C-alpha cells in the first residue's frame, strides 16, 4: 500500500507484554492443553465402549441372518445415497424422512408384541387390557434389552420372532428406497439393487440393536437409552438427569461470574480519548494481492444465492415431497442432493468470506507485499473453485447412482454422507491443502510485523503497514495461531474413513463441525474485528488485545470439551456425558453477555463522523451479537443439556439452532467482514445504501420469521410427540402430515421469501460495486489520510512513549 503522509510518526519502543495479558496467555494455554486432553480421553472412552459390530447375527436355530461385513457394507451404501442427508441414524441428519434407528426399532417391537398377543388369543397387542399389555411389555423388554453378544465369537443371537421382524423390515425398506416415498422425500429408484437394499436394512437393524440392547455390566443401552421408546423403557438414565441439573446450576453460576467480571472491567469498553479526525484508510491504494481478493467476495455472493435456492427446495420437500408445485424435480434434484448442497454451501461461502478477509488483512499488517503473493491468492482462488464445483458434481453423481452405490469411488469422489462434511475424500484433501496454502500466505504476509515486534521496533501504523495495530504482538500472534488452527483442525476429517465404525466417524466429524466451524473460525473472526477497529482508532488496541485473549480463553474453556454434547448418544458412556454436559453449559456462558457487544459496536458509529461509512459492517456485527445470544445461546441451550437432547435430538429444534446459529452468527459475520473489506478497498466512496439496507433487514427479519413462525413451533410440537409417544412418532409421516403441522411447515414460506429478498439484495449491491451503481457519483474523491492514529495516555504508556 502507498499513501501521501501528512506527517511521520515517531519511532516507538515496544515494552514487554503487560501482566494482565500474561495471565490471560497462561489461562489460554492451560485451557487448550487440558481441554484437548479431556477431549482425547473422551474419544478413548467412546472407542472402548462403542457398540460392537458382530461377526454375524443368527437366530436360535443357528440360521445366519447377516454378517458384520454386510452391516459395514450397508453403512457404505447408506452413505453413498446421501447418508445423513436422507433421514437420520442415531438422530444425526435430515428431518424429512424418519430416523431409521427409531423407525426400525419401533417396527420390530410392535411386530413382536402383536405376535405375543396373538399367541394368547388376542387380535393384536392394542386390543388387550392394560394389565395384560404390561405383562407383554415386561416380556418384550427382557427379550430385547438382554445382551446376547458373545465377545468370544462375536455372534449375536436373536429369537425367531425378532428374526421375522428383521425380514419384514427389510422388505419395507426395500420398497421405500426402490419405489420411492413422497412423504419421506425419497425418489423412486433411489436404490434398486436387492443385495444393497438388504445390506442397508442390516445396517439400520444394527443401529437399532445398539439403541435397545444393554451395554455390558450396565442397565443402560449402548446409546444411553436413546431413543425414547416407552415399549422397552428407553428413558433417560440417572446420569442424564443428574448432569442436566448440574449443567443448569453451572450455567447460572457462570453467568453471574461473567456479569461480575464485565462490571469489574467496565472501563475496558471506554473508547479512546482521542480518535482520528478522518478515516485512517483514506488515500491508501490496495496492493495487488488485496485487489485479487475482490473476486473471492463475488464467489461468496454466488455461493450464498445458490445456498438460498437449494435451501428453499429442501424446505419445500417437507410439504410436497416429490415436486415443486407439481413439477417433478426429484427426478433431477432429489431431496438428498439439495440438502447436501445446502449444508455444504453454507460452510463454504462463510469460510470463503473469512479466508478472503485474512488475505486482505495480512499484507496491511506486515507492511509489505511478499513476492508472488498475488499469484498465491489467485492459485488458492481457483483451487477453491475446483473443490466447490468438483464436490457438488460428485455428490450429485453419487446420490443419483451414476457412480454405483457403496463403492470406493463413492467415498473418494462422490459423498461421505456425513452432514456438514459431505465432501468426498479427494475434495477433503484438496481443501486441506488449500487451507495450509492460505495459512502460508497469511504467515508470510504478517511475518515482518512479528519481526518488528521481536526487535523492539514496534508496530505503529506506517505507510506500508496501515493495519499494524499499536504495539500489540498479542493480536498478531492470535491471528496467526487462529489461522493455523483453521488449517490444522480440518484434518480431523481424516479420522474417519470408508467403513469406519459409526461411533468413531461421529467423534471425528464433530471435531470438524464443532471445533473447526464453531470454534477456531470464531476466534479468527474475533481477532480480525479487533484488528480492524483498533487500526481505525475506534477502540484502544491494548484493550482489544486483552479482550480478544480473554474472550478466546473463556469461549474455548467450554467450547472444546463441549464438543461432546453432540456425542451423548453415539456410543459414549456416562463419563463422556458428565464431562460434555458440564462444559457444554459453560459454552453458553459468554453468549449471555454478547448483547453488550452489540451496544459497544453501535457506539463506535458515534465516535466520529467518518465512522458512519462503516455502519453496515457494524450493523452486521450487531446482528452477529443478537443471533449469538438468541441462536447460539438461547436456542443452543434449549437442546444441549442431556435431558433435552434425549428427547429432541433429530427434531426441528435442532434445525432451529442450526439456522439461527450457523447463518445468524457465522453468516452475518461473513457478510460483515465482506462489507468492511469492500469499504476499506474504496475509502472516500459514498455507497448507495438502498440495496444493502434491504439486504440487511431482509436477512434478519426473514431469519426471525423462519424461526418463530415455523421451526420453533414445529420443533416444540415434535418435542411433545417425542416425550409423549417416542421419537419414532415425532419423526413419523403420520404425525408430520397432520393438518396443523402441515400448516406449520408451510409457514416457512413468508420467512423464506423475505430472507431470499434480503440475500438477493446483497448480491445486487455487490454487483453494483462492480458496475458502479452502488456508489454515489458525488462521493468518488480520494482524500489523503494519515497512517498515524492518536493514542490516549494509557495506550502510550503501554507501547512506550515516543523518543
N, C-alpha and C positions, 0 to 999 in steps of 0.2 A: 504494500500500500504506500501511496505517497500523498503528501499534503503540503500546503504552504503554512508554515507555523507563524503565529504572531509573537511568540517568544519561546526561548528554550528553557525547559525545566532544569533545575539544578540537580546534580547527582545526589543519590540517596545512599546512606549507609544502612544495610539491612541488619536488623537485630535478630537474635535468636527467637524461635517460636515462643510465644508467651505461655505462662504457666497454665492458664485455663485451657488453651489449645492442647498443651502437652497432656493434660489429664484426659481430654476427650480422645486424643490419639490412643492413649493407653486403653481406655474403655473400648474403643472401636476394635483394636487388635484382639483384646480378650473376648469380645462378643463374637467376632468372626471365627477365631480358633476354637473356642469352646462350643459354639453353636454347630459348627460343621462336624465337630467330634460327636456331638449328640445325634446329628442327622445321619452320620455314617453308622453309628451304633443302632439307630432305628432300622436302617437298611439291613444290618446283620440280623436283627430280630425278625424282620419280615422273611429273610432268606431261610431262617431256621424254622419258622412257624407257618410258612405258606402251605396251602392245601396241596397234597401230593397229587401228581398225575399217575394214576395206577398203570401198571403194565398191561392189565386187562380188567374188564368188568364182566362178571359171569353171574348167571342165576344159580339157584340152589342145586340144579341138576348138573351144573358144570358147563352149560352152554355159553360160549363166548358171545357177548353182546357187542363189545367194542374193545379196541386196544388203545394203549397210550399213544401210539403213533397216529392212530386215527383221530384222537382228540386234538393232538397238536396240529395235524393237517387241517382239521376243522377250523381251528383258530386262524390258520393261514388263509383258508378260503373266505372266512368271515371278514378278515381284514382286507382282502383284495376286492371285495364287492362294496367296500365303504366302511366296514367295521363300525366304529362308534358313531359314524355319521348316518347310520340306518338302524334306529333303535339304540339300545344300550345293553351292556353287560356289566354287572356289578354296579349299576347306577351311573356309569360314566358314558355320556354320548348324547345322541339326539333325543328329542322329546315327542316326536310324532308317532312312531311305531312303539310297540311295547318294550319294556325292559325284558330281554329274553330270559334272564335268570329268574326273575319273579314270575314271569308267564309260564315258563317250563315247570317250575316248582308247583305252582298252583294247579295247573292242569294235571300233573301227576297225583297230587294229594286228593283232588276231588274225584278222580277216577278210582283210586284205591278205596276211598270212603264209600263210594257208591257200590263197589263190589262187596265190601264188608256188609253193607246194609242189605244187599240182595241175598247174601248167604244167610241172613237172619229173616228172610221172607218179606222184606220191605221193598217198595218200588224204587226208592232212592234214599240217600242219606238225608236229604231235606224233608222227607216225609216222616221221619222218626221224631219222637218226642224228645225234649231237651235232655232227659236223663240218659236215654239210650245213645243219643248223639255224643254226650260227654264220655261215655264208655268207649265208643269207637274212636273218638279223638285221642284218648289216652293210649289206646292200642296203636293208632297211627303214629303218634309221637314216639313211642318206644321203638317202633319199627324203623322210622326214618332217621331219628336222632342218634340211634346206636351206630357207632363207627365200626364197620366191618372191614376196614382196610387192614391188610396183613403186611406189616413192614418187611417181613422176611421174603415174601413172594411178590409184593406189590399188587396183590389181587384184591379187588372189591367185589363182595358178593351181595346180591340183592334177591328178594323173593320173586316168585313168578308174577305176582300182581304188578309190582313195580317194573318188571321187565316188559309186561304187556303195555303199561302206561308209556314206557320209553318208545315202544314200537308205534303206538298211536300218535304220540307227539311228533315222531319222525315223519309220519305221513302228513300230519297237519302242516308242519313247516315246509315240507317238500311242495305242498300245494300253494302255500303263501308265496314262496320265492319263485316258483316256476310259472304259476298262473297270475301272480300279482295280487295285491290287496290295496284297493283305493284308500281305505281308511288308514292304512299304515303308510301310505305314500310309497309303496313298493311297486315298481313297474313290472308288467308281465315279462317273463324271461330274464329276470334279474340273475337267476342261477337255474340251470336246467340239467346239469349232469347228475344222474342219480347217485353216483358214488360220492360226489362232493356234497350233495344235499344231505346225505346220511352223515358224512363226516362233520358237517356244520351242526347238525342236530346233536351229534355226540358231544361236541364242544359245549353246546348250550346245556346238555344234561350234566356234564361235569361241573359247569359253573353253578348249577342249582344244587348239585350234590355238596359242593363246598359250602353252600349257603344254608344247608339243612342238616348236616352231619356234625356232631360234636367233635371238637378237636381232642387229641389225646389228653387225658388227665384234666379235662375241663368240662364244665356244664354249659359251655357256650360253643357255638359253631366256629368253623374256621374263619368266618366273616363276622364274628362277634354278634351273631343272631340276626344280622341283616340279611334279607329284607324283612320288614314287618309282615308276618304271616300268622294270624291267630290260630290256624288249624293245627299248628305244631308248636305253639307258644314261642314263636320267634319274636321276642320282646326285648327292650333294652336291658343290657346287663347292669349289675350293680356298679361296676366300674364306670360305665357310661353315665349313669345318673350322678354318681359322686363327683366325677371330674367336671361334669357340666356345671354343677353347683359351685365348685371351686373356681371355675373359669369366670362365672358371674361376679364372684367376690373379687377376684384379681382385676377384672375389668374396672369395677368401681374404685378400687384402691389405686389402680394405675392412673385413672383419670384424675383423681384427687391429687396425686403426686405431680402430674403434668400441669394442672392448674396452679399448684404452689410454685413450681419451677418457672412457669410463664410469668407469674406476678413478681417473683423474686428478681427476675431479669427483665422486667418491663422496659428498662431503659435501652435494651438492645434493639427495640423497634423504632427508636427515635431516628429520624432522617438526619443526614449530615447537616451541620450548622451552616455550611456554605455549599452551594451547588453551582455547576457551570451556568453561565448566563445564556448559553446556546448549546445546541446538540453537539457533543464532543465528536460525533462521527461525521459532521458536515464537512464536505470538501475532500473526503477520502475517496480514493479510487480503488476498487476491489482488485485483488491480484488475479492472475489467470486461473488459478485453481479455484478461487472463490467464485469467479464468474461461471466456472464449469459446474458448480453445484446447483445452479438455477434449474437445469433440466431435471435434476432429482425431484424438485418440488412439483414439476409438472407431471412427472410419473406418479408422485404421491396423489395428485388430484385425479388422475386417470384410474388408479387402483381403488381410490376411495369411491368414486362413482360406480365402478364395477362391483365393489362390495355391496353398495346400496342396492344395486339391481338384483344381484343373486340373493341378497337378504330378503328382498320383497318376495321373490319367487319362493324362497324357503318358507317364509311365514304363510304364504298363500296355500302351500301344500297342506297346511294344517286344517284348512277348511274345505279345500277342493283337491283331494289327494292325488288326482291323476291329470289335472289340466289347469289351464289358466283361463277362466271364464269360458270354458268349453273347448279351448284349443289344447289338444293332447301333447303338451310339451314334454311329458315324461318319456316320450319315445326318443327325444334328443337330449334333454337335460333333466334326468330324474332327480328326485329329491336328494339322494346321496351325493350327487355331483354338486348341486347348487349349495348345499350346506357345507360340503368340504371346501369349496371355493370361498364361501362367505367367512368361515372361521379363519382360513389361511390368509386371505387377502387383508383381513383386519390387522393381523400381526405384521404383515409385510409392509403395508403402506405406513403404519405408525413407525415401524423400525426405520424405514427409508427416510422419513422426515427427521428423525433424531440423528441418524448417521450423517445426513447432509448438513445438519446444524453443526455437528462436530467437525466436519471437514471445512466448514466456513470459519469456525472459531479458531482452529488450530494455527494457521499462519499469522493471524492477527495477534495471537498471544505470544508466539515465538519471535515474531519480529522480522521474519524473512520468508521468502518463497523458496522452499527447497527445490533443488534441481529435479526436474521430471515430476514435480508434484501434480501438475495438471494432467500429465499422462496417466499417473496412478489413479487420479479421480475419474478419468474417462474410462480406464480399463475396468475399474470397480463398477461403474455405472452399467456397462454392457454385460458384465458378469451377472449383475443383479437382474437385468432384463432376461438373460438366458435362464436363470434359476426360476424366475416367476413364470415365464411362458412355458418352459420345459416341464415344470412340476404340474401346472394346470392341465396341459395336454396329456401328460402321463396319467394323472388321476382320472380324467375322462375316459381314456383308453382302457384303463384297468377296470373301472366300475362298469363300463359298457360291455366288457367281456372280450374286447379285441386283443387283449394280451393273454386270454385264458383266465383261469382263477386258481389261486393258491400256489402259484409257481414262483420260483426265484425272481423272474423278470418283473412280477407284480411288486415285489418288495424293493427291487433295485431301481426300477424306472416308473412304476405306477403309483401306488399309495401304500402307506403303512397302516391306514385305517385307524390311526390314533388321533383323536380330536386335538386340534391345535398343532399337532406335529405330524400332519398328513404327508409331508414331503417324503418322497421315496429316497432311498439311501444315497443314490448318486447326487440328487439335488441337496441333500443334507451336507454331503461332503463339499459340494460347490459353495454352499452358503457359509460353511465353517471356514473354508479357505478365504472367502471374501471378507469375512469378519476380521480375520487376522491381517489381511491387506489393509482394511480400514484402520485397525489399530496401529499398524506400521506407519500409515500416512499421518495419523493423529500424532504419534510419538515423535516422528522426525520433524513435524512442523512446530511442536511445542518444546522440543529439546533445548533450544537456545534459552528459553525462559528458565528452565531448571539450571542451566549452566550459570546464568546471571545470578540466580538466587544463591547457588553454592559459592560463587566467587565474591559475594557481598556487594555486587553492583546494584542490586535492587531490581524491582520490576515495575518501576513507574512507567506510565504510558509515554511512548515516544512516537515519532512519525512513522517508524517501521513496525512498532508493536502497539497499536492503538487499543488493544483489548487487554493488555497486561494490567492486572487488577492490583494496584498498590504494590506492596511487597509480599503478597501472600503466596508463599510456597504451598500452603495448605490447599488452596483452591486448585493450583496446578497439579499437585500430587493426586488430589481427589479425582480430578478429571481424567488423568492418565490411568489411575487404578480402576475407576469405574469402566473406562473403555476396555481395559484388559479383561475385566470380569465379564463384560458383554461378549467379547470374543471367545473367552475360555468356556463359559458355562453353557454355551450351546453344545459343547462337546459331550454333555450328559446324554444327549440324544443317542450317542453311540453305545450307551449302556444297554440298550435294548436291541435285539437282533431278530431276524426271522425265526419264529418258533420259540423265542424266549418265554419263559413262564409268565403268565399274565400279571402276577403279583409284582415281579421284578420289572416288567415292562412299565407298569403303572408307577412304580417308585421312581425310575429314571425319567419317565415322561413328565412327572410333576416337578422334577428338578428344573426342567427347561421351562415349563409353563409358569411355575410359581417363582422360581429364583431368577430366571433369565428375564421373563417378561415383566413380572410384578415386582421384582427385587432390584436388580442392578440397572435396569433401564431407568427406574425411578430415581436411583442415586445419581446416574449420569445427568438426567434432566434437571434435578435439583441443583447440581453443581453448575451446569450451563446457565441456568437462570440467574444464579448468584453472580456468575462471571459477568453476564451482560448488564445486569442492574448496577453492579459495582463499577463497571467501566463508565457507565453513563453518569456516575456520580449521584445516583438516586438512593443508594444505600452505602453505608460505610463498609469498605472491603474487609476490614478486620472483623467486624461483626458478621458479615456474610460468611467468612471463612469459619468462624466459630459455630454459627448457626448450622452450616452445612455439615460440619463434623458431628455436632450434637444430634441433628435430625437423622443422619445416617446411622449412628450408633443405636439410637432409640428404635428406629424402624427395623433394622436388622436383628436387634435383640429378640423381637417377636417373629419377624418375617422368616428367618432361616429355619428355625425349628417348627414354626407354624406351617411350613410346607406339609407337615404330617396330617393336617386336618383333611387333606384330600385322600388320605390313606387309611382312615379309620376302619373301613370295611373292604379292604383288598388283601386280606390275609395277614394283617398285623395282629399283635397280641395286645393285652391290656396295658402293658408298659408303654408301647407306642402311643396308645390312645391317651394315656395320662400326660406324657410329655407334650403331645400335639395340642391337646385341649388347653393346657396351661398357657403355652406360648402363642397359640392362635388368638387367645383373648388379649394378650399383651400387644399383639399385632394391631389391634383395633385402637389401642390407647392413643397414639399420636394423632389418629384421624379424628378424634373427638374435638380437637382444638384447631383443625385446619380452617375453620371459619375466620380465625384471627389472621390467617394468611391472606384471605380474600380482602379483608378491610385494609391490610397493610399494602397490598398491591394497588387497590383503588386510591389509597392516599398518595401513592407515588405520582399519580397524574396531577396532583395539586402542588407538587414541589416546585415545578417550573412550567412556564407556558409551553416550551418546546416539547415537554414530555407527553403532551397530548397527541403528538404524532405517533406515539407507540401505543395509543389507547386500545386498539383492537387486539394487539398481542396481550396487553394487560388484561383486557376483558376475558380472553380465553384462559389466561392463568387464573382469573377469578372463578370461571366456570369449573376449572380443574379442582379448585378448593371446594366448591359446592358439591360436585359429584364425588370427590374423595370422601366427604363427610357422609353423604347420603348413599351413594352406590357401594363404595368400598367399606364404609363404616357401618351404617345402619343396616343396609341390605346384606352386607357381608356377615355381620354378626348374627343376623336373623337365621342364617343357615349353618354357621360354623360350629357351634357347640355340638358335642356328640349326640345329645338327646334330640336336638333339632335335625341334624343331618341324618340321623337314623330314619326319620320319617320322610324327609323331603329330598334326600339325595336322588337326583334324576328327575325332579319335577320342575315346573316352570319358575319356582322361586330361585332355582339355580340360574336359569336364563335371565331372570330379573337382575341378579347380582352381576352376571357376566356382561350384560349390555350396559348397565349404568356404570360399572367399574372400568371395563376394558375401553369402551368408547368414551364414556363420560370423563374418565381420568386421562388415560393414555392417548385417546384420540384427540380430545380437546387440547392436550398438551402438545401433541404433534403439530396441530394446526397453529397453536400459539407460537411455537418455535419457528414455524414456517413464516408467519406474519412478521416476527421480529427480524429474521434474516432478510426477508424481502424489503422490510422498512429500512434496514441499515445498508442494503445494497443500493438504495436510491434515496439517500438523505436529501432533504430540501424539497423533495417532490411531494406535492399535496395530493392525497388519494381522493378519488371519487368514492365515497364510502357507502353508496346505496346498496350495492350488491353484497358487500361484506357484512353490512348491518342485517340484511335479510338472512344471510347465511348464518350469522351468529345466533340470532333469535330463533330461526327455523330449526337449527340443530338442537338447541337446548329445549325449546318448547316441545318439539317433536319427540325427543327422547323422554321427556317427562310425561307426555301424553301416552306414549307407548308403554311406559312403566306403570302408570297409575290406572289407565283405563283397561289394560289387558293383562300384562304379565303378572302384576301383583294380585288382582282378584282371581285370576286363573290359577296362580300358584297357591293361593290360600284355599281355594276350593279343592284343589288336588291334595293339599295337606290334610284337610278334613277327611277326604276319602281314604287317604293312606292310614291315618290314625284310626279311623273307624273300621275299615274293612281290610286294609293291607295295601302294599304298594302295587300289587298286580291290578287292583281295581282302579287306583288313581291313574294308572297308565293305560287302562283298557279303552278300546274304542266305544264300548257300551256307555262308559261314563263320559268320555270326552266329547261324544256326539249327542249328548243330551241337549235340548234346546237352549238352556241357559248358558252352558259352556260354549256352544257354537256361537252364540252372540258375543261372548267374551273374546273368542278368537277373532271374530270379525272386527271387534273394537280395536284391533291393532291398526286398522286401516287409517283412521284420522291421524294418528301419530306418525305412521309411515309416510303419509302424504306430506305432512308438514316437515318432517325430517328430510325427505327427499328434496323438497324445495330448497331447504337450507343447504344441503350438500351440493346441489347443482349451482346454487348462487355462489358458493365459494369457488367452484370451478369456473363460473363465468367471470368472477373477479380476477382469478389468476390468469385466464386467457386475456382479460383486459389489460393486465400489466404488460403482457407480451405485445399487444397491438396498440396500446396507448389509451384506450377509452376508460381505464380505471385510474388514470392520472389527470388531475385538473390542469388545463392548459396554463392557468395563472400561477401554477406552483412549480415550474420546472427549473428554477435557477439554483445552481450550486453555490453555497455560501462557505467561505473559508471558516474552518473550525479550529479548535485548539486541542492538542493532544494532552494538555495538562489540566487535570481536574483539581480544583481547590479541595484540600483536606482540612478537616477541623483539627483542633489542637490535640484531641485524643488520638486521632489516627496518625498525626505527625509524630507523636511520641512513640507509637507502635513501630513505624517503619524507619524511624531515625530522622532527626532534624537535618535540613539541608546544610551543607558546609558553606 
